[in-house]
Amino acid sequence: MAKGSRWIAVVFALAFAALHYFSNGTDGGWPGAEIPPPPSVYDQGLPPEAFETLELILNGGPFPYRQDNTVFQNREGLLPQRPLGYYREYTVRTPGAPNRGARRFVTGGNPPEVFYYTEDHYRSFREIQVPR
């Protein structure tokens, strides 16, 4: 075999091996690289009391505050604009607070398809991924 042909054969063999190695049933990236799972609701920096409220929301109550499960009007305009009645609010208990405190969940849809958390009484929101 000529010297040039040998290099072509080596390059072809390496390319074939690489193709076989990287196409191992994952997302096509590095071996063992799979699409990462969505973050756990427990990994999103929520206070422990938030999980109590999430459980109540997902189970349809009963809610401890009369204002829970009422329409959130999005007056601040910080959430995407949706028809009135799309958003609902829920209290996240704040230990030691003399009132409901500032922490809330706001959900969108019925059943909820999106969850937002605010710890500063609607001055800011962050979307929370809740597995269903």
Secondary structure, 3 states (H helix, E strand, C coil): CCHHHHHHHHHHHHHHHHHHHHCCCCCCCCCCCCCCCCCCHHHCCCCHHHHHHHHHHHHCCCCCCCCCCEECCCCCCCCCCCCCCCEEEEECCCCCCCCCCCCEEEEECCCCCEEEEECCCCCCCEEECCCC
